[in-house]
Amino acid sequence: MYDPSHLRTFLAVAQTLSFTQAARRLGLRQSTVSQHVRRLESTAGRQLFSRDTHSVELTEDGEAMLGFARRILEAHEQAAAFFTGTRLRGRLRFGASEDFVLTRLPEILEGFRHDHPEVDLELTVELSGTLHEQLADGKLDLVLAKRRPEDPHGELVWHDRLVWIGAERLRLDPERPVPLIVYPPPGITRALALEALERQGRPWRIACTSGSLSGLIAAARAGLGVMAHSQGLIPPGLVRVPPRAALPELGRVDFVLTHATRHTPAKGSANALATRILQGGVSLHTGR
C-alpha cells in the first residue's frame, strides 16, 4: 500500500526538484524527505528520481507516479472528509494570475467545487503584482501567482526559467530597438524584461501592452515583437527566441501560493484549495 505521507513528500520533491525545498515546504527534516522517497521507491519497486549532487529529475516511472499520487491523495482526502463529517462552507476569494488561463487550473478548481459544493468560490484573474496588492488589502483569501526570486513570501508551487518567446518566423533587427509585448505595470515579467535589457544596454520599445494573456499571445503570433514568459507555459504557436538574437538572460521566477496574513472565515477552505493545487502543481505547467 502506498503511504499518503510518502506520496505527499514525493509530490513536493517533484514540484520543487529539490529535497531541501520540499523539506522546508513540508516542515520535515531533509533526511526524512529522503527516507520517504526511498520507501516509496521500495514500495513501487522503481526509481522515481534521478539525482546527483547538482540536480534532481523525475524518471519515466516518476512521471507515471505523478498522476497516481494525485488521485490516491484526492481519494484519501475525500474519504476522510466524508467519514469525519467535515464540510467546508462559506465564501472563498481566490486570485490566480493570467499565467494559468491556459493550464489545467480549471480542472483543479472543478474538482475542488465538486468536493466542496457549499463553498462559494470567487475567482479573480489578474496580474501577479495586482493580486499581491489585493491580498495585502484584505480583498482576497488566497493567491496563486508569480513572485520575484528574492521575495520570501508565499509557498513555492514550482520555479521556472523566464525565456524570450515570439512567432517562429520573427526576425529581430540588431540595429533597431527590441519590440516588446508586455503586461502593464505592475507586471512582474514586464519589470524583469525591462531590467534585463537595461543591464545589457539594449534599446527597446513597447510594441504591445495588454492586461490579458490572450491579447499578448495574439500580438506575439502576429509577429509584433517578443515577450518574456515562463519556459514551462509557452503557448501553442509561439517558440523560444533563438540565441542568435542575443537577448539577455531573464533568470528564473517562482510560482507561489500566498495566504491572507489575517485570520478569515475562509481559512479552512483556503487551506483545502491550496492543498489541492500543491498536489496538482506539476500538472499546471507540464500538462500531465
N, C-alpha and C positions, 0 to 999 in steps of 0.2 A: 504494500500500500504506500502511496506517496504522502508523506507528511506535509500538511499545509504550511508549516513554518519553513520547511526546506524549499517549498515552491515559492513562497514569498521572497525568500533570500535569493533564489535563482532569478526571479524577475527583476529584483533590484540590481543585481550584478549585470544582467542582460541589458538593462536600460542605461546604466551609468558606464558600463565596460570598465569598472573599477571596483576592486574588493574594498578599498579604503572608503570610497564614497558610498558604496552600498552599506557598509558598517555604520557610517555616520547617519545615513537615512533611517536605518532600522534601529539605531540605538544599541548596537551589538559590538562586541569586540571583533577585530578583523579575523582573529583565529577562529571565532565562532562561525563567521561567514564562510570561511574556507572549509570548516568541518561540515556545515550544512550542504555545501556544494558537493563535497566528496561523498557524503552519504546519499545524496540524490543520484549522483552518477553511479554509485554502487547499486542502488535500487533499480535504476534503469538499465544497468549493465552497459552503458555507453558513456563516452566522454562528451560532455556538453560544452566545455570551453577549451579553446586552445590558448594557452597562456605562457608567457615567459616573463623576464624581469621588466620588460618595457611595455607590454601590451596584453590586452585580454580581448579575445574574439570568440564569437559563437561558432561552434562546429555545425555541420549539417544536421546532426542529431539535436544539437542545442536549438537550432531554428525550429525543428519539429516540436520540441518540448514547449516552446513559447505558447502555442495555441492550446495544447493540453493543459498547461499550468493555469492559464487564464480561465478555462472552462471549469476545471476542477475547483478552483478557488471561488468562482462565482456560485457554483452549486453548493459549496460548503457554506457560504455566507447566506444563501437563500434558505437552506435548511435550518441554520442557526436562528435566523430571524423568525422563521415560521414557528419553531418549537419553543422559543423563548417569549413569543408574543410581542416582540419589539416592532413597533410600527412607527416609522418616521412620518411626520406631517408638518404642514406649515409652508411658509414662503422661503425659497432659496434663490438668491440673486447671484447668478454665475456669469462671469465675464470670460470670454475667450478671444484671443487676438485673431486678426484676419488670416494669419498663417494657417489656421486649422479649417478654413472654409472647405478646402478640397480634400481633407483627410477623412479618416474613419471616426472622427469625433462624434458625428451624428449617430452612428451605431452605438457608441458607448452611452450617449445620452438617452437613446431609445431604450437600451437595456436598463438603465437606472430608473427611467419613468415606469417601465413595466414592473420592476421590483418594488417601487415605492410610489404607488399611484396617488397617495394622499399628500405628496409633496408638490407644491406649486412651483415648478421650475421656471424662472425668468432668465432668459439668455440675452446677454448684451455682447455684440461683436464690435470690437473697436481696435484702435491701435494699442500696442502694448503700453506705451507711455501713458496714454489716456486712461487705460484700465487701472494701472497702478495708482494714478491720481484719484480715481473714483473709489478705489478700495480704501485709500487713506482718508477720504472724506466720509466714509461710512455708507457709501451708496451701493456697495457690493459686499457679498459674503465670502466669495472665493473667486480667484482669478487664475487662468491658465494663459501664460504669455511669456514673451522673451524678457530677459534681463541682460544687462551688461555683465561680462565675466567677473568684473571686480565687485559687483553688487552681492552682498552676503544674504540678502533676504530671499525667502522662498525655498521650497523643497524641490530639488532637482528631479525633473522627469527624464530629460536627456540633454546632452550637449551636442552641438553640431558645428561644422565649419560654415562660415559665410563665404559664398563664392559669387563671382560675377556671371550673370546669365543674360541671354538675348536670343534673337532669332538666329537660326542656323546660318542663314545667308548674310547676316550682318557683318560688315567690314568697317572697322574704325580707322579713321584717317589720323595718323600720329601727329600731323601738323595742326589739327583742329581740336578744340575743347571736347572732352568726353561728354556725349549726350546722356544724361541721367534720367531714369524713370524712378520716381521716389514717392514714398508716402509724405504727407505734410508733417510738420513738427507736431507733437514730439516723437515722431517715429524713430525707433532705436536703429533700424538698419539704415535709415537716411543719415543719421548722425555718424554712424560708423563708416559709411561710404565716403562722406564728405571729409571726415578726419583723415582717412587713409589717403585720399587724393591730395589733400593739403600737405600731408607729411612728405609725399612723393614730389610735390611741386608741380603736379599735373593740372593743367587748366580744365575746367568743367563748366557745363551749363545744364540747366534743368530743361529737359525736353518734355516731360510729362509729370504732373502731380495728381495723385488720386488717393482718396481715403479708402478705396475698396481694392481688394486684391484682384478682382475680375477686371477692373479698369487698368491696373498696372500690367496684367497679363496681355490684355488686348493691345496696349501700346507696344509692349515688347514684341509680340507676334507680328505687329505691323512694321517692325524694324526701326522704331523711333529712337531706340537707344538701348542702354544696358541697365540692369538693376542688380542690387545686392540681395541675395536670397539664401536661405538655408539649403545646404547641399542635399539634405535628405528630403526636401519638399519641393524639388524642382517640378514645375507644372508641365504637363504634356505640351509638346510643340515648341519648347524652349530648351536650350542647351547651355552648357558652360562655355564661357568665352575662352577661346584658346590662348595659350601662353604667349603667342606672338603679339598679342595686343598689349603686352607689358603693363597690364593694370596692377595696382598694388595689392598685396595680400590684405585680406579683411579680418583675419583672425577667427575666433570662434564666438559662438553665442549660446547661452543657456536658455532652455525652456523650463519654466518652473511653475509650481503651484504655490500660490500665496494666499493665506487665510487672513481674514479680518483680525486685527490685533485686539479689538474689544470683544467681549463676550456677547453673542447674539443668540436669539432663539433658534437660529438656523445652524448652530454649531454641529449638531448631530448629523443633519442632512449634508452639510458641507464636508464633514469627515467621511461620510459614506461615499459621496461622489468623488472625493479626492482619492480614496482607496480604489475605486473602480478605474479612474483614469491612470493611476500608477500601475495597476495590473495590466492595463492595455496600452501603456505608454509606448512600447516598441512599435506596436501596430500603427500608431499615429503617423510615424514618419517612414515606415517601410512598406505599409500596405499589407503586412502579414496578419 
